[in-house]
Amino acid sequence: MFLLTPVLVALVSILMVWIFKNSDGGTERRKGEARAQAEACPWVDEDLKDCTDVHQVEEDANGWQESEEDVEHIPFSHTRYPEREMVRRSQEYYELLSKRRSVRFISNEQVPMEVIDNVIKAAGTAPSGAHTEPWTFVVVKDPDTKHQIREIIEEEEEINYLKRMGPRWVTDLRKFRTNWIKEYLDTAPVLILVFKQVHGFAANGKKKIHYYNEISVSIACGILLAALQNAGLVTVTTTPLNCGSRLRVLLGRPANEKLLMLLPVGYPSEDATVPDLTRKPLDQIMLFYFLKTS
């Protein structure tokens, strides 16, 4: 029979203490790294993070739907314009979008719902990873629901401004005269909340991978902004930090949807103002590589 000597007992005890301390220290170190990352990037919303990466999908393949093996391809229909017409159209489109501004003073005048339908249909034409179309556009017109949204956002935004964002971010925003009071969430006749679907569901209930879901939805948001400008409406792009989970519950959205952006939409109020800003010229945002000649 094997007996533990006092020396062996002491060695085993020391080893157990060492293992426990290192394990606990590793946990604390990881927590510290997470806190440091959050402090370095306070604009990263915890609710937007998801765990649907491809490696995990491969490990749990039975719970995920395989994609279609084949899709019919059809002839592409294209309208080609003469060069002079192309230049004119591109110049007019640039001039239209160059007038787009983030407007925080929005009238309560109602807007035609057909226009809202059309701009969201336009946003839905965006490209997406493997054509998964991972977006949900929630339109809110009910005054009570809009006010509940405002209460949630202002509660979290006050914490953001006073604690989470840090002095540098708050200082950078000072010239825009922004704070946690969001009156436009009540006055704007329409709120459009854009959710990204981190994964979808097939008809059989299995999960469907949504590749590049955040990039895809961000592209759709860009098209939506352009469509609103084209329709003569204004908005301001808002990304309510740490509000996503509460707003998802309020609006009855499923857990696979994460709030990416909120757009209050309407006409500008008569006394609306915007910061006097300039945009970078072309030579600061574009690089052009000429063909090399031999």
NUDREN-378834 format. One record per residue: residue in three letters; x, y, z negated of N, C-alpha, C in turn. Coordinates in steps of 0.1 Angstrom, whole numbers, plus 5000, padded with zeros to 4 digits. Layout:
<rs>
alaXYZXYZXYZ
...
</rs>
This chain:
<rs>
met500949885000500050005000500950125000
phe500550225009501350345010501050444999
leu502050494992501750594981502450724985
leu501650834982502250964984503051014973
thr504351034975505251084965504951234963
pro505351294951505151434949505751524960
val506951484965507551564975506751564988
leu506251444991505451425004504151505002
val503551504990502351574988502551724990
ala503751774985504051914986504251955001
leu504951865008505151895023503851905030
val502951805027501651805034500851925031
ser500951975018500252095014500752215021
ile502052225022502652345029502252345044
leu502252225050501852215064500452255066
met499552215057498152245059497952395057
val498652455048498552605046499052675058
trp500152625064500752695076499752685087
ile499152565089498152545100496952645098
phe496452645086495352735083495652875086
lys496752925081497153065083497253105098
asn497953015105498153045119496853035127
ser495952945123494652945130493853065127
asp493853105114493153225110493753355116
gly495153355117495853465123495553475138
gly495453355144495153365159493753425161
thr492753385152491453435154491453585152
glu492153635141492253775138492953845150
arg493953785155494753845166493853865178
arg493053765181492053775193491053885190
lys490553885178489553995175490254135176
gly491454145172492154265173492354305187
glu492754205196492954235210491654285216
ala490554215212489154255218488854395213
arg489154435201488854565196489754665203
ala490954635206491854725213491454745227
gln490954635233490454655247489254735247
ala488354715238487054795237487454945235
glu488454975227488855115224489455175236
ala490255085244490955145256489955165267
cys488855085268487855095279486455105273
pro486155215266484855225259483655225269
trp483955245282482855245292482455105296
val483155005291482754865295481654825286
asp480454795292479254755284479354605281
glu479254565269479354425265478254345271
asp477054405273475854335279476054295293
leu476954375300477154345314478054225317
lys478854185306479654075308478853945309
asp479353855317478653725319479653615320
cys479253485319480153375319479853285330
thr479353335341479053255353480253245363
asp481453225358482553215367482553075374
val483253065385483152945394483752825386
his484752845378485352735371484352665362
gln483552745354482552685345481452625353
val481152675365480152615373480552475378
glu481852465382482352335386482352235375
glu482652285363482652185351481252135348
asp480252215351478852185348478052175360
ala478552105370477952105384476452055384
asn476151965375474751915375473652015372
gly474052125366473052225362472952335373
trp473752325384473752435394473252375407
gln472552455415472052425428473152435439
glu473352335447474252345458473652435469
ser474452505476473952595486473552515499
glu472752585507472252525520473452495528
glu473452375535474552335543474652405556
asp473452445562473452505575472352605576
val472552715583471652815586471652845601
glu470552855607470452885621471053025624
his471853035635472353155639471653205652
ile471253335652470453385663471253505670
pro470853535682471553645689471453775681
phe472453855681472553985673471954095682
ser471054175677470554285685471154415680
his471754495689472554615686472154725695
thr472054845689471854965697473255045697
arg473755065709474955135711474655275716
tyr475255375710474955515714476155565722
pro475955665731477055725738477955795727
glu479155815730480155875720479656005715
arg479156095724478756225719477556215709
glu476656115712475556095703476056035690
met477055945690477655895678478256005669
val478956095676479556205668478556295662
arg477456325669476456405664475756345652
arg475356215654474656145643475556135631
ser476856105632477656085621477856215614
gln477956325621478156465615476956505608
glu475756475613474456515607474356425594
tyr474656305595474556215583475556265572
tyr476756305576477656355566477156485559
glu476656575567476056695562474956675553
leu474056575556472956535547473456495533
leu474456395534474956345521475856435514
ser476456535521477356625514476556715505
lys475256725507474356805498473856735486
arg474156605485473756525474474456565461
arg473656585451474256625438473556545427
ser474256525416473656465404472856575397
val471456565397470556665391469956615379
arg470156685368469656645355468356725351
phe467956815359466656895357465656855367
ile464756765364463856705373462456735370
ser461656775380460256815378459356695375
asn458256725368457356615366456356595377
glu456556665388455656655400455756515405
gln454556455408454556315413455156305427
val455656185430456256165443455456045449
pro455356045463454655935469455255795466
met454455705462455055565459455555495472
glu454955535483455355475496456855505498
val457255625494458655665495459555585486
ile459055555474459855475465459955335471
asp458855285476458955145482459955145493
asn459955245502460855245513462355255509
val462655345499464055355495464555235489
ile463755165482464155035475464254925486
lys463354925496463554835507464954855514
ala465254985516466555025522467654965513
ala467654985500468654935491468754785493
gly467654715495467654575496468254515509
thr468654615518469354565530470854555528
ala471354585516472754575513473354435515
pro474554425519475254295519475454235505
ser475554105504475754045491476553915493
gly477253875483478053755483477153635486
ala477453565497476753445502475253475503
his474953595506473553645508472653595497
thr473153625485472353585473471353695468
glu471553815473470753935470470453945455
pro471553965447471353955432470854075425
trp469854135430469354265424467854255421
thr467554335411466154355407465954505405
phe464954565411464754705409463454725402
val463554775390462354785381461854935382
val460654965386460155095388459255125376
val459455235369458655265357458055405359
lys456755405359455955535360455155565347
asp454855465339454055475327454755575317
pro454055685313454755775304455155715290
asp454355625285454755565272456055485273
thr456055405284457255315286458455405289
lys458355515296459455605299459955655286
his459055695277459455755264460155655255
gln459655535256460355425248461755405253
ile461955415267463255395273464155515268
arg463555635268464355755263464755735249
glu463955685240464255675226465455575224
ile465355465232466455365231467755425235
ile467755485247468955545253469555655244
glu468655745239469255855231469755805218
glu469155705212469755645200471155585202
glu471255515213472555455216473555565221
glu473155655229473955755234474555845223
glu473755875213474355955202475455885195
ile475355755193476455675188477655675198
asn477355665211478355665221479255795220
tyr478555915220479156045220479956065207
leu479456015195480056045182481055945178
lys480955825184481855715179482555635191
arg481755585200482355485209483155545220
met482755655225483455715237484855775234
gly484955825222486255885219486456025224
pro487356105218487456245221487856285235
arg488656195241489056235255487856225265
trp487056125264485956105273484956225270
val484656245258483756355254484256485259
thr485556515258486156635263485956645278
asp486256535285486156535300484756565304
leu483756535296482356555300481856695296
arg482556765288482156895282481756995293
lys482556995304482357095315481057075322
phe480456945321479256915327478056945318
arg478356985306477257015296476356905293
thr476856785292476056665289476156635275
asn475056565270475056515256474156395256
trp473756355244472856235243471356265245
ile471056395247469656425249469256405264
lys468356325267468056285281466556325284
glu466256455285464856495287464356445300
tyr465256425310464756385323464156245323
leu464356165313463756035312462256045309
asp461856155304460456185302459856255314
thr460556355319459956445329459956385343
ala460956305346461056245360459856155362
pro459156165373457956085375458155935377
val459455905381459755765384461155735378
leu461255625371462555575367462755445374
ile463955435380464355305387465455245379
leu465255125373466255055366466754945375
val468054945377468654845386469354735378
phe468954615379469454505372470254415382
lys471454365377472154265385471754135379
gln471554035388471253895384472653825384
val473053785372474353715371474253575377
his473053525378472853395386471353395389
gly470953315398469553295402469053165398
phe467853135403467252995401466652945414
ala466952815417466352755428464952705425
ala464252665435462852615433462752505423
asn463852425422463852305413464352345399
gly464552475397464952515383466352525381
lys467152465390468652475388469152615391
lys470252645384470852775386471552795399
lys471552915405472252945418473353045415
ile474553015420475653105418475353235426
his475653345419475553475426476953535426
tyr477653515438479053555439479053705440
tyr480053765434480253915435479053995432
asn478253945422476954005419477054155416
glu478054195408478154335404478554425416
ile479454375425479854455436478654465446
ser477954355448476854355457475754455452
val475454455439474454545434474954685435
ser476254705433476754845434476654905448
ile476854815458476654855472475254895474
ala474254815469472854845470472554975464
cys473155005452472855135446473355255454
gly474455235461474955345470473955365481
ile473455265487472455275498471255345492
leu470855305480469655365474469855515472
leu471055555467471255705465471155775479
ala471755715489471655775502470255785507
ala469455685505468055685509467255785502
leu467455805489466755905481467156045486
gln468456065490468856195495468156225509
asn468056115517467456125530465956165529
ala465356115518463856135516463556275509
gly464656345505464456475499464156465484
leu464556365477464456345463465856355456
val465756385443467056395436467056295425
thr468256265420468456175408469756205402
val470056135391471356135385471755995381
thr472955955385473255815382473655805367
thr472855715360473155695346473455555343
thr474355525334474755395331474655375316
pro473455355310473255355296474055255288
leu475155305282476055215275475455145263
asn475555015262475054935251473554945249
cys472754975260471354985259470654865267
gly471454795275470954695284470054585278
ser470554525267469754415261468454465256
arg468354585249467154635244466154675255
leu466654735266465854775277465354645284
arg466154545285465754425291464554365284
val464654365271463554305262462254395264
leu462454525264461354615265460554595278
leu461354565289460754555302460454405306
gly460654315297460354175299461154115310
arg462454155311463354095321464053975315
pro464353875323465053745318466453775315
ala467053675307468353695302469453695313
asn469153645325470153645336470253775343
glu469453875339469554005345470154105335
lys471154185340471854275332471654415338
leu471354515330471154655335472454715340
leu472454755353473654815358473554965359
met472355015363472255155365470755195363
leu470555325359469255375357469155505365
leu468155525373468055645381466655715378
pro466655835372465455905372465255975385
val464055965391463856015405462756115405
gly462956215413461856315415462356435423
tyr461556545422461956665428462756755418
pro463656835422464356925412463457025406
ser463657055394462757155387463157295393
glu462357395392462557525398463857585392
asp464157565380465357625373466557525373
ala466557425382467657325381468957395385
thr469957355378471357395381472257275381
val473357295388474357185389475757255388
pro476757175383478157235382478657275396
asp479357375396479957425409481257345412
leu481057235419482157145421482557135436
thr483757095439484157075452484556925453
arg484456875466484856735468486256725475
lys486956615473488256605479488156615494
pro489056685501489056685516489456545521
leu489256535534489456405541490856355539
asp491856445540493256405540493656355526
gln492856365516493156315503492356185500
ile491456145509490756025506490955915517
met491555955528491755865540493255865544
leu493755745546495055725553494855665566
phe495555715576495355665590496755615595
tyr496755495600497955435605497855425620
phe498755495627498755495641499355365647
leu498955335659499655215665501055245668
lys501955155665503355175668503555155683
thr504455245689504755225703506155175704
ser506455095714507755035715508655125723
</rs>
